[in-house]
Amino acid sequence: MEERVKRGPGGKLALWVFYAFCGYFVWAMARYFWVISQVHAFPGATLDGELGSTVGKWLGALLGFMMLSLVGVILGYIAWVTRPQQTEE
C-alpha cells in the first residue's frame, strides 16, 4: 500500500497561516466596501484622486487590495514551498 507523505509542523503552520490570511482578506475587503459605501463624497470633491471623491475611494480600495494580495502571494509561496515532497523510489 502506498504511504502518504505528510506535512511537517512548519508546513502545517504555514498552511494554516495562509488559510487564516485568506479568511482575513475576504473579511477586510467586504468590510472596506461596506464602510466606504456609507461615505458620501463631500461637496467640491473633484475627480483628481482626492480621498473623498469616488475615484479616491476606488483608488484606496485598489491599493488596499494590492497590498493584501502581495502578502497573500508571499504566504501562499511559503505554504507551497513547505508542502510534502514526493520521493521517487
PyMOL Python script that loads the backbone (N, CA, C, O; Angstrom):
from pymol import cmd

cmd.read_pdbstr("""\
ATOM      1  N   MET A   1       0.842  -1.175   0.000  1.00  0.00           N
ATOM      2  CA  MET A   1       0.000   0.000   0.000  1.00  0.00           C
ATOM      3  C   MET A   1       0.890   1.243   0.000  1.00  0.00           C
ATOM      4  O   MET A   1       1.932   1.289   0.654  1.00  0.00           O
ATOM      5  N   GLU A   2       0.449   2.229  -0.744  1.00  0.00           N
ATOM      6  CA  GLU A   2       1.245   3.451  -0.880  1.00  0.00           C
ATOM      7  C   GLU A   2       1.148   4.291   0.384  1.00  0.00           C
ATOM      8  O   GLU A   2       0.059   4.542   0.899  1.00  0.00           O
ATOM      9  N   GLU A   3       2.294   4.716   0.870  1.00  0.00           N
ATOM     10  CA  GLU A   3       2.331   5.532   2.077  1.00  0.00           C
ATOM     11  C   GLU A   3       2.164   7.002   1.699  1.00  0.00           C
ATOM     12  O   GLU A   3       2.816   7.497   0.780  1.00  0.00           O
ATOM     13  N   ARG A   4       1.278   7.693   2.424  1.00  0.00           N
ATOM     14  CA  ARG A   4       1.047   9.116   2.175  1.00  0.00           C
ATOM     15  C   ARG A   4       2.119   9.948   2.840  1.00  0.00           C
ATOM     16  O   ARG A   4       2.500   9.699   3.984  1.00  0.00           O
ATOM     17  N   VAL A   5       2.595  10.926   2.121  1.00  0.00           N
ATOM     18  CA  VAL A   5       3.581  11.847   2.674  1.00  0.00           C
ATOM     19  C   VAL A   5       2.824  12.936   3.424  1.00  0.00           C
ATOM     20  O   VAL A   5       1.837  13.468   2.916  1.00  0.00           O
ATOM     21  N   LYS A   6       3.280  13.269   4.628  1.00  0.00           N
ATOM     22  CA  LYS A   6       2.593  14.259   5.461  1.00  0.00           C
ATOM     23  C   LYS A   6       3.453  15.495   5.630  1.00  0.00           C
ATOM     24  O   LYS A   6       4.681  15.449   5.548  1.00  0.00           O
ATOM     25  N   ARG A   7       2.763  16.603   5.868  1.00  0.00           N
ATOM     26  CA  ARG A   7       3.465  17.864   6.138  1.00  0.00           C
ATOM     27  C   ARG A   7       4.106  17.810   7.511  1.00  0.00           C
ATOM     28  O   ARG A   7       3.615  17.159   8.433  1.00  0.00           O
ATOM     29  N   GLY A   8       5.218  18.516   7.613  1.00  0.00           N
ATOM     30  CA  GLY A   8       5.866  18.674   8.912  1.00  0.00           C
ATOM     31  C   GLY A   8       5.163  19.765   9.703  1.00  0.00           C
ATOM     32  O   GLY A   8       4.238  20.398   9.193  1.00  0.00           O
ATOM     33  N   PRO A   9       5.583  19.994  10.931  1.00  0.00           N
ATOM     34  CA  PRO A   9       4.951  21.038  11.757  1.00  0.00           C
ATOM     35  C   PRO A   9       5.070  22.432  11.138  1.00  0.00           C
ATOM     36  O   PRO A   9       4.126  23.221  11.198  1.00  0.00           O
ATOM     37  N   GLY A  10       6.209  22.732  10.552  1.00  0.00           N
ATOM     38  CA  GLY A  10       6.376  24.045   9.918  1.00  0.00           C
ATOM     39  C   GLY A  10       5.474  24.213   8.715  1.00  0.00           C
ATOM     40  O   GLY A  10       4.921  25.289   8.493  1.00  0.00           O
ATOM     41  N   GLY A  11       5.323  23.148   7.934  1.00  0.00           N
ATOM     42  CA  GLY A  11       4.441  23.187   6.771  1.00  0.00           C
ATOM     43  C   GLY A  11       2.986  23.346   7.164  1.00  0.00           C
ATOM     44  O   GLY A  11       2.240  24.079   6.515  1.00  0.00           O
ATOM     45  N   LYS A  12       2.571  22.650   8.247  1.00  0.00           N
ATOM     46  CA  LYS A  12       1.199  22.791   8.729  1.00  0.00           C
ATOM     47  C   LYS A  12       0.943  24.212   9.219  1.00  0.00           C
ATOM     48  O   LYS A  12      -0.111  24.788   8.951  1.00  0.00           O
ATOM     49  N   LEU A  13       1.903  24.767   9.929  1.00  0.00           N
ATOM     50  CA  LEU A  13       1.766  26.139  10.414  1.00  0.00           C
ATOM     51  C   LEU A  13       1.664  27.121   9.248  1.00  0.00           C
ATOM     52  O   LEU A  13       0.826  28.022   9.264  1.00  0.00           O
ATOM     53  N   ALA A  14       2.511  26.948   8.248  1.00  0.00           N
ATOM     54  CA  ALA A  14       2.480  27.839   7.084  1.00  0.00           C
ATOM     55  C   ALA A  14       1.143  27.734   6.354  1.00  0.00           C
ATOM     56  O   ALA A  14       0.597  28.745   5.912  1.00  0.00           O
ATOM     57  N   LEU A  15       0.617  26.529   6.226  1.00  0.00           N
ATOM     58  CA  LEU A  15      -0.661  26.342   5.539  1.00  0.00           C
ATOM     59  C   LEU A  15      -1.807  26.974   6.324  1.00  0.00           C
ATOM     60  O   LEU A  15      -2.678  27.608   5.729  1.00  0.00           O
ATOM     61  N   TRP A  16      -1.823  26.812   7.652  1.00  0.00           N
ATOM     62  CA  TRP A  16      -2.879  27.395   8.458  1.00  0.00           C
ATOM     63  C   TRP A  16      -2.787  28.912   8.515  1.00  0.00           C
ATOM     64  O   TRP A  16      -3.810  29.595   8.566  1.00  0.00           O
ATOM     65  N   VAL A  17      -1.575  29.442   8.507  1.00  0.00           N
ATOM     66  CA  VAL A  17      -1.418  30.908   8.452  1.00  0.00           C
ATOM     67  C   VAL A  17      -1.966  31.427   7.122  1.00  0.00           C
ATOM     68  O   VAL A  17      -2.621  32.468   7.083  1.00  0.00           O
ATOM     69  N   PHE A  18      -1.699  30.707   6.044  1.00  0.00           N
ATOM     70  CA  PHE A  18      -2.221  31.092   4.728  1.00  0.00           C
ATOM     71  C   PHE A  18      -3.750  31.034   4.722  1.00  0.00           C
ATOM     72  O   PHE A  18      -4.398  31.956   4.227  1.00  0.00           O
ATOM     73  N   TYR A  19      -4.331  29.962   5.265  1.00  0.00           N
ATOM     74  CA  TYR A  19      -5.795  29.845   5.328  1.00  0.00           C
ATOM     75  C   TYR A  19      -6.393  30.982   6.155  1.00  0.00           C
ATOM     76  O   TYR A  19      -7.385  31.588   5.752  1.00  0.00           O
ATOM     77  N   ALA A  20      -5.801  31.267   7.296  1.00  0.00           N
ATOM     78  CA  ALA A  20      -6.303  32.336   8.148  1.00  0.00           C
ATOM     79  C   ALA A  20      -6.214  33.682   7.437  1.00  0.00           C
ATOM     80  O   ALA A  20      -7.124  34.503   7.548  1.00  0.00           O
ATOM     81  N   PHE A  21      -5.132  33.913   6.713  1.00  0.00           N
ATOM     82  CA  PHE A  21      -4.987  35.171   5.988  1.00  0.00           C
ATOM     83  C   PHE A  21      -6.026  35.276   4.874  1.00  0.00           C
ATOM     84  O   PHE A  21      -6.547  36.362   4.619  1.00  0.00           O
ATOM     85  N   CYS A  22      -6.332  34.172   4.212  1.00  0.00           N
ATOM     86  CA  CYS A  22      -7.359  34.208   3.157  1.00  0.00           C
ATOM     87  C   CYS A  22      -8.706  34.622   3.752  1.00  0.00           C
ATOM     88  O   CYS A  22      -9.432  35.416   3.154  1.00  0.00           O
ATOM     89  N   GLY A  23      -9.037  34.086   4.922  1.00  0.00           N
ATOM     90  CA  GLY A  23     -10.265  34.494   5.595  1.00  0.00           C
ATOM     91  C   GLY A  23     -10.247  35.965   5.970  1.00  0.00           C
ATOM     92  O   GLY A  23     -11.242  36.670   5.802  1.00  0.00           O
ATOM     93  N   TYR A  24      -9.111  36.424   6.479  1.00  0.00           N
ATOM     94  CA  TYR A  24      -8.974  37.835   6.834  1.00  0.00           C
ATOM     95  C   TYR A  24      -9.098  38.723   5.594  1.00  0.00           C
ATOM     96  O   TYR A  24      -9.710  39.789   5.652  1.00  0.00           O
ATOM     97  N   PHE A  25      -8.526  38.289   4.489  1.00  0.00           N
ATOM     98  CA  PHE A  25      -8.571  39.052   3.244  1.00  0.00           C
ATOM     99  C   PHE A  25     -10.021  39.260   2.796  1.00  0.00           C
ATOM    100  O   PHE A  25     -10.413  40.375   2.452  1.00  0.00           O
ATOM    101  N   VAL A  26     -10.809  38.190   2.802  1.00  0.00           N
ATOM    102  CA  VAL A  26     -12.210  38.290   2.393  1.00  0.00           C
ATOM    103  C   VAL A  26     -12.961  39.218   3.347  1.00  0.00           C
ATOM    104  O   VAL A  26     -13.718  40.083   2.907  1.00  0.00           O
ATOM    105  N   TRP A  27     -12.749  39.036   4.664  1.00  0.00           N
ATOM    106  CA  TRP A  27     -13.418  39.878   5.653  1.00  0.00           C
ATOM    107  C   TRP A  27     -13.018  41.347   5.485  1.00  0.00           C
ATOM    108  O   TRP A  27     -13.879  42.226   5.520  1.00  0.00           O
ATOM    109  N   ALA A  28     -11.728  41.620   5.303  1.00  0.00           N
ATOM    110  CA  ALA A  28     -11.244  43.004   5.186  1.00  0.00           C
ATOM    111  C   ALA A  28     -11.796  43.687   3.944  1.00  0.00           C
ATOM    112  O   ALA A  28     -12.172  44.858   3.999  1.00  0.00           O
ATOM    113  N   MET A  29     -11.848  42.974   2.831  1.00  0.00           N
ATOM    114  CA  MET A  29     -12.372  43.583   1.605  1.00  0.00           C
ATOM    115  C   MET A  29     -13.879  43.850   1.733  1.00  0.00           C
ATOM    116  O   MET A  29     -14.362  44.901   1.311  1.00  0.00           O
ATOM    117  N   ALA A  30     -14.619  42.898   2.314  1.00  0.00           N
ATOM    118  CA  ALA A  30     -16.063  43.104   2.492  1.00  0.00           C
ATOM    119  C   ALA A  30     -16.316  44.271   3.438  1.00  0.00           C
ATOM    120  O   ALA A  30     -17.189  45.102   3.186  1.00  0.00           O
ATOM    121  N   ARG A  31     -15.558  44.334   4.516  1.00  0.00           N
ATOM    122  CA  ARG A  31     -15.706  45.418   5.479  1.00  0.00           C
ATOM    123  C   ARG A  31     -15.348  46.758   4.852  1.00  0.00           C
ATOM    124  O   ARG A  31     -16.036  47.754   5.072  1.00  0.00           O
ATOM    125  N   TYR A  32     -14.281  46.781   4.079  1.00  0.00           N
ATOM    126  CA  TYR A  32     -13.863  48.029   3.443  1.00  0.00           C
ATOM    127  C   TYR A  32     -14.961  48.544   2.513  1.00  0.00           C
ATOM    128  O   TYR A  32     -15.320  49.720   2.571  1.00  0.00           O
ATOM    129  N   PHE A  33     -15.492  47.674   1.663  1.00  0.00           N
ATOM    130  CA  PHE A  33     -16.517  48.123   0.731  1.00  0.00           C
ATOM    131  C   PHE A  33     -17.811  48.495   1.459  1.00  0.00           C
ATOM    132  O   PHE A  33     -18.536  49.386   1.015  1.00  0.00           O
ATOM    133  N   TRP A  34     -18.104  47.821   2.570  1.00  0.00           N
ATOM    134  CA  TRP A  34     -19.296  48.169   3.334  1.00  0.00           C
ATOM    135  C   TRP A  34     -19.136  49.550   3.963  1.00  0.00           C
ATOM    136  O   TRP A  34     -20.065  50.356   3.919  1.00  0.00           O
ATOM    137  N   VAL A  35     -17.985  49.831   4.542  1.00  0.00           N
ATOM    138  CA  VAL A  35     -17.743  51.125   5.184  1.00  0.00           C
ATOM    139  C   VAL A  35     -17.666  52.230   4.136  1.00  0.00           C
ATOM    140  O   VAL A  35     -18.265  53.290   4.314  1.00  0.00           O
ATOM    141  N   ILE A  36     -16.950  52.001   3.066  1.00  0.00           N
ATOM    142  CA  ILE A  36     -16.776  53.045   2.043  1.00  0.00           C
ATOM    143  C   ILE A  36     -18.090  53.351   1.335  1.00  0.00           C
ATOM    144  O   ILE A  36     -18.311  54.486   0.913  1.00  0.00           O
ATOM    145  N   SER A  37     -18.966  52.357   1.199  1.00  0.00           N
ATOM    146  CA  SER A  37     -20.240  52.627   0.532  1.00  0.00           C
ATOM    147  C   SER A  37     -21.110  53.589   1.349  1.00  0.00           C
ATOM    148  O   SER A  37     -22.008  54.226   0.800  1.00  0.00           O
ATOM    149  N   GLN A  38     -20.848  53.697   2.659  1.00  0.00           N
ATOM    150  CA  GLN A  38     -21.612  54.602   3.511  1.00  0.00           C
ATOM    151  C   GLN A  38     -21.054  56.017   3.511  1.00  0.00           C
ATOM    152  O   GLN A  38     -21.723  56.938   3.980  1.00  0.00           O
ATOM    153  N   VAL A  39     -19.834  56.212   2.993  1.00  0.00           N
ATOM    154  CA  VAL A  39     -19.201  57.530   2.963  1.00  0.00           C
ATOM    155  C   VAL A  39     -19.630  58.253   1.693  1.00  0.00           C
ATOM    156  O   VAL A  39     -19.511  57.733   0.584  1.00  0.00           O
ATOM    157  N   HIS A  40     -20.129  59.454   1.890  1.00  0.00           N
ATOM    158  CA  HIS A  40     -20.555  60.254   0.742  1.00  0.00           C
ATOM    159  C   HIS A  40     -19.477  61.266   0.408  1.00  0.00           C
ATOM    160  O   HIS A  40     -18.820  61.809   1.296  1.00  0.00           O
ATOM    161  N   ALA A  41     -19.302  61.514  -0.882  1.00  0.00           N
ATOM    162  CA  ALA A  41     -18.308  62.492  -1.319  1.00  0.00           C
ATOM    163  C   ALA A  41     -18.704  63.875  -0.805  1.00  0.00           C
ATOM    164  O   ALA A  41     -19.873  64.257  -0.854  1.00  0.00           O
ATOM    165  N   PHE A  42     -17.713  64.615  -0.314  1.00  0.00           N
ATOM    166  CA  PHE A  42     -18.017  65.951   0.188  1.00  0.00           C
ATOM    167  C   PHE A  42     -18.182  66.910  -0.983  1.00  0.00           C
ATOM    168  O   PHE A  42     -17.625  66.678  -2.055  1.00  0.00           O
ATOM    169  N   PRO A  43     -18.929  67.966  -0.794  1.00  0.00           N
ATOM    170  CA  PRO A  43     -19.147  68.930  -1.883  1.00  0.00           C
ATOM    171  C   PRO A  43     -17.818  69.529  -2.352  1.00  0.00           C
ATOM    172  O   PRO A  43     -16.977  69.917  -1.541  1.00  0.00           O
ATOM    173  N   GLY A  44     -17.651  69.595  -3.635  1.00  0.00           N
ATOM    174  CA  GLY A  44     -16.441  70.170  -4.207  1.00  0.00           C
ATOM    175  C   GLY A  44     -15.357  69.145  -4.475  1.00  0.00           C
ATOM    176  O   GLY A  44     -14.278  69.509  -4.943  1.00  0.00           O
ATOM    177  N   ALA A  45     -15.608  67.874  -4.194  1.00  0.00           N
ATOM    178  CA  ALA A  45     -14.602  66.839  -4.479  1.00  0.00           C
ATOM    179  C   ALA A  45     -14.510  66.677  -5.987  1.00  0.00           C
ATOM    180  O   ALA A  45     -15.521  66.575  -6.683  1.00  0.00           O
ATOM    181  N   THR A  46     -13.311  66.656  -6.461  1.00  0.00           N
ATOM    182  CA  THR A  46     -13.101  66.528  -7.899  1.00  0.00           C
ATOM    183  C   THR A  46     -12.651  65.117  -8.227  1.00  0.00           C
ATOM    184  O   THR A  46     -12.502  64.287  -7.330  1.00  0.00           O
ATOM    185  N   LEU A  47     -12.436  64.843  -9.479  1.00  0.00           N
ATOM    186  CA  LEU A  47     -12.024  63.516  -9.912  1.00  0.00           C
ATOM    187  C   LEU A  47     -10.509  63.384 -10.005  1.00  0.00           C
ATOM    188  O   LEU A  47     -10.010  62.544 -10.754  1.00  0.00           O
ATOM    189  N   ASP A  48      -9.771  64.200  -9.257  1.00  0.00           N
ATOM    190  CA  ASP A  48      -8.307  64.129  -9.349  1.00  0.00           C
ATOM    191  C   ASP A  48      -7.696  63.239  -8.285  1.00  0.00           C
ATOM    192  O   ASP A  48      -6.491  63.317  -8.046  1.00  0.00           O
ATOM    193  N   GLY A  49      -8.493  62.388  -7.635  1.00  0.00           N
ATOM    194  CA  GLY A  49      -7.945  61.433  -6.690  1.00  0.00           C
ATOM    195  C   GLY A  49      -8.030  61.851  -5.239  1.00  0.00           C
ATOM    196  O   GLY A  49      -7.399  61.222  -4.390  1.00  0.00           O
ATOM    197  N   GLU A  50      -8.790  62.894  -4.918  1.00  0.00           N
ATOM    198  CA  GLU A  50      -8.973  63.254  -3.516  1.00  0.00           C
ATOM    199  C   GLU A  50      -9.660  62.094  -2.807  1.00  0.00           C
ATOM    200  O   GLU A  50     -10.479  61.395  -3.403  1.00  0.00           O
ATOM    201  N   LEU A  51      -9.327  61.890  -1.537  1.00  0.00           N
ATOM    202  CA  LEU A  51      -9.855  60.728  -0.828  1.00  0.00           C
ATOM    203  C   LEU A  51     -11.369  60.760  -0.673  1.00  0.00           C
ATOM    204  O   LEU A  51     -11.980  59.703  -0.512  1.00  0.00           O
ATOM    205  N   GLY A  52     -11.987  61.916  -0.714  1.00  0.00           N
ATOM    206  CA  GLY A  52     -13.436  61.994  -0.585  1.00  0.00           C
ATOM    207  C   GLY A  52     -14.170  61.795  -1.887  1.00  0.00           C
ATOM    208  O   GLY A  52     -15.394  61.665  -1.887  1.00  0.00           O
ATOM    209  N   SER A  53     -13.457  61.767  -3.001  1.00  0.00           N
ATOM    210  CA  SER A  53     -14.117  61.591  -4.288  1.00  0.00           C
ATOM    211  C   SER A  53     -14.321  60.113  -4.576  1.00  0.00           C
ATOM    212  O   SER A  53     -13.748  59.250  -3.912  1.00  0.00           O
ATOM    213  N   THR A  54     -15.139  59.840  -5.567  1.00  0.00           N
ATOM    214  CA  THR A  54     -15.388  58.451  -5.969  1.00  0.00           C
ATOM    215  C   THR A  54     -14.109  57.803  -6.458  1.00  0.00           C
ATOM    216  O   THR A  54     -13.834  56.650  -6.126  1.00  0.00           O
ATOM    217  N   VAL A  55     -13.338  58.511  -7.224  1.00  0.00           N
ATOM    218  CA  VAL A  55     -12.071  57.964  -7.720  1.00  0.00           C
ATOM    219  C   VAL A  55     -11.118  57.702  -6.554  1.00  0.00           C
ATOM    220  O   VAL A  55     -10.396  56.706  -6.549  1.00  0.00           O
ATOM    221  N   GLY A  56     -11.119  58.589  -5.578  1.00  0.00           N
ATOM    222  CA  GLY A  56     -10.259  58.406  -4.410  1.00  0.00           C
ATOM    223  C   GLY A  56     -10.643  57.168  -3.608  1.00  0.00           C
ATOM    224  O   GLY A  56      -9.779  56.446  -3.112  1.00  0.00           O
ATOM    225  N   LYS A  57     -11.955  56.928  -3.485  1.00  0.00           N
ATOM    226  CA  LYS A  57     -12.403  55.737  -2.763  1.00  0.00           C
ATOM    227  C   LYS A  57     -11.984  54.466  -3.504  1.00  0.00           C
ATOM    228  O   LYS A  57     -11.507  53.514  -2.886  1.00  0.00           O
ATOM    229  N   TRP A  58     -12.159  54.450  -4.808  1.00  0.00           N
ATOM    230  CA  TRP A  58     -11.766  53.263  -5.590  1.00  0.00           C
ATOM    231  C   TRP A  58     -10.248  53.092  -5.618  1.00  0.00           C
ATOM    232  O   TRP A  58      -9.747  51.967  -5.630  1.00  0.00           O
ATOM    233  N   LEU A  59      -9.522  54.200  -5.630  1.00  0.00           N
ATOM    234  CA  LEU A  59      -8.065  54.126  -5.589  1.00  0.00           C
ATOM    235  C   LEU A  59      -7.593  53.533  -4.257  1.00  0.00           C
ATOM    236  O   LEU A  59      -6.678  52.711  -4.235  1.00  0.00           O
ATOM    237  N   GLY A  60      -8.205  53.941  -3.168  1.00  0.00           N
ATOM    238  CA  GLY A  60      -7.882  53.376  -1.864  1.00  0.00           C
ATOM    239  C   GLY A  60      -8.196  51.890  -1.801  1.00  0.00           C
ATOM    240  O   GLY A  60      -7.423  51.112  -1.242  1.00  0.00           O
ATOM    241  N   ALA A  61      -9.329  51.493  -2.372  1.00  0.00           N
ATOM    242  CA  ALA A  61      -9.700  50.075  -2.403  1.00  0.00           C
ATOM    243  C   ALA A  61      -8.704  49.275  -3.231  1.00  0.00           C
ATOM    244  O   ALA A  61      -8.318  48.173  -2.840  1.00  0.00           O
ATOM    245  N   LEU A  62      -8.288  49.812  -4.359  1.00  0.00           N
ATOM    246  CA  LEU A  62      -7.331  49.118  -5.216  1.00  0.00           C
ATOM    247  C   LEU A  62      -5.974  48.963  -4.540  1.00  0.00           C
ATOM    248  O   LEU A  62      -5.358  47.899  -4.612  1.00  0.00           O
ATOM    249  N   LEU A  63      -5.512  50.015  -3.890  1.00  0.00           N
ATOM    250  CA  LEU A  63      -4.223  49.942  -3.198  1.00  0.00           C
ATOM    251  C   LEU A  63      -4.267  48.955  -2.029  1.00  0.00           C
ATOM    252  O   LEU A  63      -3.320  48.198  -1.817  1.00  0.00           O
ATOM    253  N   GLY A  64      -5.355  48.967  -1.280  1.00  0.00           N
ATOM    254  CA  GLY A  64      -5.508  48.007  -0.192  1.00  0.00           C
ATOM    255  C   GLY A  64      -5.558  46.580  -0.709  1.00  0.00           C
ATOM    256  O   GLY A  64      -4.945  45.685  -0.128  1.00  0.00           O
ATOM    257  N   PHE A  65      -6.286  46.363  -1.800  1.00  0.00           N
ATOM    258  CA  PHE A  65      -6.369  45.041  -2.419  1.00  0.00           C
ATOM    259  C   PHE A  65      -4.991  44.573  -2.889  1.00  0.00           C
ATOM    260  O   PHE A  65      -4.633  43.410  -2.707  1.00  0.00           O
ATOM    261  N   MET A  66      -4.228  45.471  -3.488  1.00  0.00           N
ATOM    262  CA  MET A  66      -2.897  45.095  -3.987  1.00  0.00           C
ATOM    263  C   MET A  66      -1.954  44.741  -2.843  1.00  0.00           C
ATOM    264  O   MET A  66      -1.193  43.779  -2.950  1.00  0.00           O
ATOM    265  N   MET A  67      -1.989  45.495  -1.759  1.00  0.00           N
ATOM    266  CA  MET A  67      -1.107  45.204  -0.626  1.00  0.00           C
ATOM    267  C   MET A  67      -1.471  43.874   0.026  1.00  0.00           C
ATOM    268  O   MET A  67      -0.590  43.066   0.320  1.00  0.00           O
ATOM    269  N   LEU A  68      -2.760  43.641   0.253  1.00  0.00           N
ATOM    270  CA  LEU A  68      -3.178  42.374   0.840  1.00  0.00           C
ATOM    271  C   LEU A  68      -2.899  41.206  -0.104  1.00  0.00           C
ATOM    272  O   LEU A  68      -2.569  40.107   0.344  1.00  0.00           O
ATOM    273  N   SER A  69      -3.032  41.442  -1.406  1.00  0.00           N
ATOM    274  CA  SER A  69      -2.715  40.390  -2.384  1.00  0.00           C
ATOM    275  C   SER A  69      -1.239  40.041  -2.351  1.00  0.00           C
ATOM    276  O   SER A  69      -0.881  38.867  -2.448  1.00  0.00           O
ATOM    277  N   LEU A  70      -0.382  41.032  -2.217  1.00  0.00           N
ATOM    278  CA  LEU A  70       1.056  40.794  -2.144  1.00  0.00           C
ATOM    279  C   LEU A  70       1.400  39.942  -0.923  1.00  0.00           C
ATOM    280  O   LEU A  70       2.191  39.003  -1.022  1.00  0.00           O
ATOM    281  N   VAL A  71       0.815  40.265   0.217  1.00  0.00           N
ATOM    282  CA  VAL A  71       1.044  39.465   1.428  1.00  0.00           C
ATOM    283  C   VAL A  71       0.522  38.042   1.223  1.00  0.00           C
ATOM    284  O   VAL A  71       1.168  37.078   1.633  1.00  0.00           O
ATOM    285  N   GLY A  72      -0.647  37.909   0.589  1.00  0.00           N
ATOM    286  CA  GLY A  72      -1.213  36.595   0.314  1.00  0.00           C
ATOM    287  C   GLY A  72      -0.342  35.763  -0.610  1.00  0.00           C
ATOM    288  O   GLY A  72      -0.198  34.557  -0.411  1.00  0.00           O
ATOM    289  N   VAL A  73       0.234  36.394  -1.612  1.00  0.00           N
ATOM    290  CA  VAL A  73       1.134  35.677  -2.527  1.00  0.00           C
ATOM    291  C   VAL A  73       2.367  35.185  -1.785  1.00  0.00           C
ATOM    292  O   VAL A  73       2.813  34.058  -1.999  1.00  0.00           O
ATOM    293  N   ILE A  74       2.915  36.011  -0.924  1.00  0.00           N
ATOM    294  CA  ILE A  74       4.104  35.603  -0.154  1.00  0.00           C
ATOM    295  C   ILE A  74       3.767  34.435   0.774  1.00  0.00           C
ATOM    296  O   ILE A  74       4.521  33.465   0.847  1.00  0.00           O
ATOM    297  N   LEU A  75       2.636  34.523   1.482  1.00  0.00           N
ATOM    298  CA  LEU A  75       2.238  33.432   2.376  1.00  0.00           C
ATOM    299  C   LEU A  75       1.901  32.155   1.587  1.00  0.00           C
ATOM    300  O   LEU A  75       2.210  31.049   2.032  1.00  0.00           O
ATOM    301  N   GLY A  76       1.275  32.313   0.433  1.00  0.00           N
ATOM    302  CA  GLY A  76       0.977  31.161  -0.410  1.00  0.00           C
ATOM    303  C   GLY A  76       2.239  30.497  -0.922  1.00  0.00           C
ATOM    304  O   GLY A  76       2.304  29.270  -1.007  1.00  0.00           O
ATOM    305  N   TYR A  77       3.242  31.290  -1.264  1.00  0.00           N
ATOM    306  CA  TYR A  77       4.516  30.741  -1.720  1.00  0.00           C
ATOM    307  C   TYR A  77       5.193  29.959  -0.596  1.00  0.00           C
ATOM    308  O   TYR A  77       5.742  28.881  -0.826  1.00  0.00           O
ATOM    309  N   ILE A  78       5.151  30.501   0.609  1.00  0.00           N
ATOM    310  CA  ILE A  78       5.761  29.799   1.748  1.00  0.00           C
ATOM    311  C   ILE A  78       5.037  28.476   1.995  1.00  0.00           C
ATOM    312  O   ILE A  78       5.679  27.459   2.258  1.00  0.00           O
ATOM    313  N   ALA A  79       3.693  28.483   1.912  1.00  0.00           N
ATOM    314  CA  ALA A  79       2.933  27.243   2.099  1.00  0.00           C
ATOM    315  C   ALA A  79       3.252  26.252   0.980  1.00  0.00           C
ATOM    316  O   ALA A  79       3.300  25.046   1.223  1.00  0.00           O
ATOM    317  N   TRP A  80       3.467  26.741  -0.232  1.00  0.00           N
ATOM    318  CA  TRP A  80       3.795  25.872  -1.368  1.00  0.00           C
ATOM    319  C   TRP A  80       5.177  25.243  -1.195  1.00  0.00           C
ATOM    320  O   TRP A  80       5.361  24.055  -1.460  1.00  0.00           O
ATOM    321  N   VAL A  81       6.129  26.029  -0.759  1.00  0.00           N
ATOM    322  CA  VAL A  81       7.497  25.523  -0.596  1.00  0.00           C
ATOM    323  C   VAL A  81       7.566  24.489   0.526  1.00  0.00           C
ATOM    324  O   VAL A  81       8.371  23.559   0.461  1.00  0.00           O
ATOM    325  N   THR A  82       6.733  24.641   1.550  1.00  0.00           N
ATOM    326  CA  THR A  82       6.787  23.718   2.690  1.00  0.00           C
ATOM    327  C   THR A  82       5.849  22.524   2.520  1.00  0.00           C
ATOM    328  O   THR A  82       5.621  21.785   3.478  1.00  0.00           O
ATOM    329  N   ARG A  83       5.300  22.321   1.314  1.00  0.00           N
ATOM    330  CA  ARG A  83       4.422  21.168   1.096  1.00  0.00           C
ATOM    331  C   ARG A  83       5.237  19.886   1.131  1.00  0.00           C
ATOM    332  O   ARG A  83       6.455  19.931   0.957  1.00  0.00           O
ATOM    333  N   PRO A  84       4.596  18.750   1.351  1.00  0.00           N
ATOM    334  CA  PRO A  84       5.340  17.485   1.381  1.00  0.00           C
ATOM    335  C   PRO A  84       5.844  17.141  -0.019  1.00  0.00           C
ATOM    336  O   PRO A  84       5.118  17.278  -1.004  1.00  0.00           O
ATOM    337  N   GLN A  85       7.069  16.701  -0.091  1.00  0.00           N
ATOM    338  CA  GLN A  85       7.683  16.344  -1.368  1.00  0.00           C
ATOM    339  C   GLN A  85       7.502  14.858  -1.633  1.00  0.00           C
ATOM    340  O   GLN A  85       7.684  14.038  -0.733  1.00  0.00           O
ATOM    341  N   GLN A  86       7.149  14.511  -2.846  1.00  0.00           N
ATOM    342  CA  GLN A  86       7.059  13.107  -3.237  1.00  0.00           C
ATOM    343  C   GLN A  86       8.450  12.593  -3.544  1.00  0.00           C
ATOM    344  O   GLN A  86       9.209  13.221  -4.283  1.00  0.00           O
ATOM    345  N   THR A  87       8.779  11.447  -2.974  1.00  0.00           N
ATOM    346  CA  THR A  87      10.092  10.852  -3.233  1.00  0.00           C
ATOM    347  C   THR A  87       9.930   9.730  -4.233  1.00  0.00           C
ATOM    348  O   THR A  87       9.016   8.915  -4.113  1.00  0.00           O
ATOM    349  N   GLU A  88      10.794   9.682  -5.201  1.00  0.00           N
ATOM    350  CA  GLU A  88      10.770   8.623  -6.211  1.00  0.00           C
ATOM    351  C   GLU A  88      11.610   7.454  -5.713  1.00  0.00           C
ATOM    352  O   GLU A  88      12.709   7.650  -5.195  1.00  0.00           O
ATOM    353  N   GLU A  89      11.106   6.273  -5.864  1.00  0.00           N
ATOM    354  CA  GLU A  89      11.840   5.087  -5.405  1.00  0.00           C
ATOM    355  C   GLU A  89      12.428   4.332  -6.558  1.00  0.00           C
ATOM    356  O   GLU A  89      13.079   3.307  -6.358  1.00  0.00           O
TER     357      GLU A  89
END
""", "prot")
cmd.dss("prot")
cmd.show_as("cartoon", "prot")
cmd.util.cbc("prot")
cmd.orient("prot")
